[in-house]
Amino acid sequence: MATIKVKQTKSRINCPKDQKRTLDALGLKKMNQVVEHEASPAILGMVNKVKHLVSVVE
């Protein structure tokens, strides 16, 4: 499966708790942090949920 790189581009301040937990599940704790994941449906769903806070590089 392909891998994707997910970068947090906006702050998590004033976000709902479920979005903060999603960022934690993706491994994003700080601004401009980049993590690499397999492009599985679960990961893509999490990225879609916080798409306004992250950017994706394939």
Sequence and secondary structure as in RCSB ss.txt:
>XXXX:A:sequence
MATIKVKQTKSRINCPKDQKRTLDALGLKKMNQVVEHEASPAILGMVNKVKHLVSVVE
>XXXX:A:secstr
  EEEEEE S  TT  HHHHHHHHHHT  STT EEEEE  HHHHHHHHHTTTTEEEE 
